[in-house]
Amino acid sequence: MIFMSQSGLIDAVRDAPHDATREADWDAWYIEHLRIMVTVPGIDSAQRFRTDSPGHPPSLAMYTIDSAAVFADPYYQSIRGMGEWAALIARQHYKRNLFDGLRSAPAIAKGSVLLIEDHTDPGPAEVSTGRTWLRCVGLDQTTAFRALGVATEGDLARWAGPDIAQYYPVTDRYAKVSS
């Protein structure tokens, strides 16, 4: 299963210039958060992305999880959420969805792009574009279906469309350490 958490920071002052220091601090916090998340039993991977696609939350974290039972785990409950950043998260961007349709979240390398497209109905699986349709099965359920794909920056034309968000990796993919 795939768990996606989307968010974005609010501006401290309306129409204020971009605060690069605050963004860097949030990025540093998020790296540590992802590392901790993969220590939760049932969470196998975590990776974070950023987009400037209009109408889409600027930040996306994507996790591979075993099942929705992860969310009831006491350890997960103790570390989940945005921590000290919670008060600075723009509510219109905060979306948590659980998807079925892939066993594992794809690893997105630097130079590649995670593409997502939300719909009320699934489209066809398109081998030519690499679209995989996922069904939303839990949490906020802000979409019924999400198409997921990976492209290189030079090959984005296969995914043309106004509703498609292009998310670029901010971190490497963190994976559960085998013992």
Contacts in CASP RR format, 6 or more apart in sequence:
PFRMAT RR
TARGET T0000
AUTHOR 0000-0000-0000
METHOD contacts of the structure
MODEL  1
MIFMSQSGLIDAVRDAPHDATREADWDAWYIEHLRIMVTVPGIDSAQRFR
TDSPGHPPSLAMYTIDSAAVFADPYYQSIRGMGEWAALIARQHYKRNLFD
GLRSAPAIAKGSVLLIEDHTDPGPAEVSTGRTWLRCVGLDQTTAFRALGV
ATEGDLARWAGPDIAQYYPVTDRYAKVSS
1 64 0 8 1.000
1 65 0 8 1.000
1 66 0 8 1.000
1 67 0 8 1.000
1 68 0 8 1.000
1 98 0 8 1.000
1 99 0 8 1.000
1 100 0 8 1.000
1 101 0 8 1.000
1 102 0 8 1.000
1 103 0 8 1.000
1 137 0 8 1.000
2 62 0 8 1.000
2 63 0 8 1.000
2 64 0 8 1.000
2 65 0 8 1.000
2 98 0 8 1.000
2 99 0 8 1.000
2 100 0 8 1.000
2 101 0 8 1.000
2 102 0 8 1.000
2 105 0 8 1.000
2 134 0 8 1.000
2 148 0 8 1.000
3 43 0 8 1.000
3 62 0 8 1.000
3 63 0 8 1.000
3 64 0 8 1.000
3 65 0 8 1.000
3 70 0 8 1.000
3 96 0 8 1.000
3 97 0 8 1.000
3 98 0 8 1.000
3 99 0 8 1.000
3 139 0 8 1.000
4 60 0 8 1.000
4 61 0 8 1.000
4 62 0 8 1.000
4 63 0 8 1.000
4 95 0 8 1.000
4 96 0 8 1.000
4 97 0 8 1.000
4 99 0 8 1.000
4 146 0 8 1.000
5 60 0 8 1.000
5 61 0 8 1.000
5 63 0 8 1.000
5 95 0 8 1.000
5 96 0 8 1.000
6 56 0 8 1.000
6 57 0 8 1.000
6 59 0 8 1.000
6 60 0 8 1.000
6 61 0 8 1.000
6 93 0 8 1.000
6 94 0 8 1.000
6 95 0 8 1.000
6 96 0 8 1.000
7 57 0 8 1.000
7 58 0 8 1.000
7 59 0 8 1.000
7 82 0 8 1.000
7 89 0 8 1.000
7 90 0 8 1.000
7 93 0 8 1.000
7 94 0 8 1.000
7 95 0 8 1.000
8 57 0 8 1.000
8 58 0 8 1.000
8 59 0 8 1.000
8 89 0 8 1.000
8 90 0 8 1.000
8 93 0 8 1.000
8 94 0 8 1.000
9 22 0 8 1.000
9 23 0 8 1.000
9 26 0 8 1.000
9 58 0 8 1.000
9 85 0 8 1.000
9 88 0 8 1.000
9 89 0 8 1.000
9 90 0 8 1.000
10 88 0 8 1.000
10 89 0 8 1.000
10 90 0 8 1.000
11 19 0 8 1.000
12 19 0 8 1.000
12 22 0 8 1.000
12 88 0 8 1.000
22 88 0 8 1.000
26 85 0 8 1.000
26 88 0 8 1.000
27 170 0 8 1.000
29 83 0 8 1.000
29 84 0 8 1.000
29 85 0 8 1.000
30 48 0 8 1.000
30 59 0 8 1.000
30 61 0 8 1.000
30 170 0 8 1.000
30 171 0 8 1.000
31 48 0 8 1.000
31 171 0 8 1.000
33 79 0 8 1.000
34 46 0 8 1.000
34 47 0 8 1.000
34 48 0 8 1.000
34 61 0 8 1.000
34 171 0 8 1.000
34 174 0 8 1.000
35 46 0 8 1.000
35 174 0 8 1.000
36 79 0 8 1.000
37 43 0 8 1.000
37 46 0 8 1.000
37 63 0 8 1.000
37 79 0 8 1.000
37 174 0 8 1.000
38 44 0 8 1.000
38 45 0 8 1.000
38 46 0 8 1.000
38 174 0 8 1.000
38 175 0 8 1.000
38 176 0 8 1.000
38 177 0 8 1.000
39 75 0 8 1.000
39 176 0 8 1.000
40 70 0 8 1.000
40 73 0 8 1.000
40 75 0 8 1.000
40 76 0 8 1.000
40 79 0 8 1.000
41 70 0 8 1.000
41 73 0 8 1.000
41 75 0 8 1.000
42 65 0 8 1.000
42 66 0 8 1.000
42 67 0 8 1.000
42 70 0 8 1.000
42 73 0 8 1.000
42 176 0 8 1.000
43 63 0 8 1.000
43 64 0 8 1.000
43 65 0 8 1.000
43 66 0 8 1.000
43 70 0 8 1.000
43 76 0 8 1.000
43 176 0 8 1.000
44 63 0 8 1.000
44 64 0 8 1.000
44 65 0 8 1.000
44 66 0 8 1.000
44 104 0 8 1.000
44 175 0 8 1.000
44 176 0 8 1.000
45 63 0 8 1.000
45 64 0 8 1.000
45 104 0 8 1.000
45 105 0 8 1.000
45 107 0 8 1.000
45 173 0 8 1.000
45 174 0 8 1.000
45 175 0 8 1.000
45 176 0 8 1.000
46 61 0 8 1.000
46 62 0 8 1.000
46 63 0 8 1.000
46 64 0 8 1.000
46 173 0 8 1.000
46 174 0 8 1.000
47 61 0 8 1.000
47 62 0 8 1.000
47 105 0 8 1.000
47 107 0 8 1.000
47 108 0 8 1.000
47 169 0 8 1.000
47 171 0 8 1.000
47 172 0 8 1.000
47 173 0 8 1.000
47 174 0 8 1.000
48 59 0 8 1.000
48 60 0 8 1.000
48 61 0 8 1.000
48 62 0 8 1.000
48 169 0 8 1.000
48 170 0 8 1.000
48 171 0 8 1.000
49 59 0 8 1.000
49 60 0 8 1.000
49 61 0 8 1.000
49 62 0 8 1.000
49 108 0 8 1.000
49 114 0 8 1.000
49 167 0 8 1.000
49 168 0 8 1.000
49 169 0 8 1.000
49 170 0 8 1.000
50 58 0 8 1.000
50 59 0 8 1.000
50 60 0 8 1.000
50 167 0 8 1.000
50 168 0 8 1.000
50 170 0 8 1.000
51 57 0 8 1.000
51 58 0 8 1.000
51 60 0 8 1.000
51 165 0 8 1.000
51 166 0 8 1.000
51 167 0 8 1.000
51 168 0 8 1.000
52 58 0 8 1.000
53 164 0 8 1.000
53 165 0 8 1.000
53 166 0 8 1.000
53 167 0 8 1.000
55 165 0 8 1.000
56 116 0 8 1.000
56 165 0 8 1.000
57 93 0 8 1.000
57 94 0 8 1.000
57 95 0 8 1.000
58 93 0 8 1.000
59 93 0 8 1.000
59 170 0 8 1.000
60 114 0 8 1.000
60 116 0 8 1.000
60 167 0 8 1.000
62 105 0 8 1.000
62 114 0 8 1.000
63 105 0 8 1.000
64 103 0 8 1.000
64 104 0 8 1.000
64 105 0 8 1.000
65 98 0 8 1.000
68 98 0 8 1.000
68 137 0 8 1.000
68 138 0 8 1.000
70 76 0 8 1.000
71 77 0 8 1.000
71 80 0 8 1.000
71 139 0 8 1.000
82 89 0 8 1.000
95 140 0 8 1.000
95 142 0 8 1.000
96 139 0 8 1.000
96 140 0 8 1.000
97 136 0 8 1.000
97 138 0 8 1.000
97 139 0 8 1.000
97 140 0 8 1.000
97 141 0 8 1.000
97 142 0 8 1.000
97 143 0 8 1.000
97 146 0 8 1.000
98 136 0 8 1.000
98 137 0 8 1.000
98 138 0 8 1.000
98 139 0 8 1.000
99 134 0 8 1.000
99 135 0 8 1.000
99 136 0 8 1.000
99 137 0 8 1.000
99 146 0 8 1.000
99 148 0 8 1.000
100 134 0 8 1.000
100 135 0 8 1.000
100 137 0 8 1.000
101 132 0 8 1.000
101 133 0 8 1.000
101 134 0 8 1.000
101 135 0 8 1.000
102 132 0 8 1.000
102 134 0 8 1.000
102 148 0 8 1.000
105 173 0 8 1.000
106 114 0 8 1.000
106 148 0 8 1.000
106 149 0 8 1.000
106 150 0 8 1.000
107 173 0 8 1.000
108 114 0 8 1.000
108 150 0 8 1.000
108 167 0 8 1.000
108 169 0 8 1.000
108 173 0 8 1.000
109 169 0 8 1.000
110 169 0 8 1.000
111 152 0 8 1.000
111 153 0 8 1.000
111 168 0 8 1.000
111 169 0 8 1.000
112 150 0 8 1.000
112 151 0 8 1.000
112 152 0 8 1.000
112 153 0 8 1.000
112 169 0 8 1.000
113 150 0 8 1.000
113 151 0 8 1.000
113 152 0 8 1.000
113 153 0 8 1.000
113 156 0 8 1.000
113 166 0 8 1.000
113 167 0 8 1.000
113 168 0 8 1.000
114 148 0 8 1.000
114 149 0 8 1.000
114 150 0 8 1.000
114 166 0 8 1.000
114 167 0 8 1.000
114 168 0 8 1.000
114 169 0 8 1.000
115 147 0 8 1.000
115 148 0 8 1.000
115 149 0 8 1.000
115 150 0 8 1.000
115 151 0 8 1.000
115 156 0 8 1.000
115 159 0 8 1.000
115 164 0 8 1.000
115 165 0 8 1.000
115 166 0 8 1.000
115 167 0 8 1.000
116 146 0 8 1.000
116 147 0 8 1.000
116 148 0 8 1.000
116 149 0 8 1.000
116 164 0 8 1.000
116 165 0 8 1.000
116 167 0 8 1.000
117 131 0 8 1.000
117 146 0 8 1.000
117 147 0 8 1.000
117 159 0 8 1.000
117 163 0 8 1.000
117 164 0 8 1.000
117 165 0 8 1.000
118 142 0 8 1.000
118 143 0 8 1.000
118 145 0 8 1.000
118 146 0 8 1.000
118 147 0 8 1.000
118 163 0 8 1.000
119 143 0 8 1.000
119 144 0 8 1.000
119 145 0 8 1.000
119 146 0 8 1.000
119 147 0 8 1.000
120 143 0 8 1.000
120 144 0 8 1.000
120 145 0 8 1.000
121 144 0 8 1.000
121 145 0 8 1.000
122 133 0 8 1.000
122 135 0 8 1.000
122 145 0 8 1.000
122 147 0 8 1.000
123 131 0 8 1.000
123 133 0 8 1.000
123 145 0 8 1.000
123 147 0 8 1.000
125 131 0 8 1.000
125 132 0 8 1.000
125 133 0 8 1.000
128 158 0 8 1.000
129 149 0 8 1.000
129 158 0 8 1.000
129 159 0 8 1.000
130 149 0 8 1.000
130 150 0 8 1.000
130 158 0 8 1.000
131 147 0 8 1.000
131 148 0 8 1.000
131 149 0 8 1.000
131 159 0 8 1.000
132 147 0 8 1.000
132 148 0 8 1.000
132 149 0 8 1.000
133 145 0 8 1.000
133 146 0 8 1.000
133 147 0 8 1.000
133 148 0 8 1.000
134 145 0 8 1.000
134 146 0 8 1.000
134 147 0 8 1.000
134 148 0 8 1.000
135 144 0 8 1.000
135 145 0 8 1.000
136 142 0 8 1.000
136 143 0 8 1.000
136 144 0 8 1.000
136 145 0 8 1.000
136 146 0 8 1.000
149 159 0 8 1.000
151 158 0 8 1.000
151 159 0 8 1.000
156 166 0 8 1.000
159 166 0 8 1.000
END
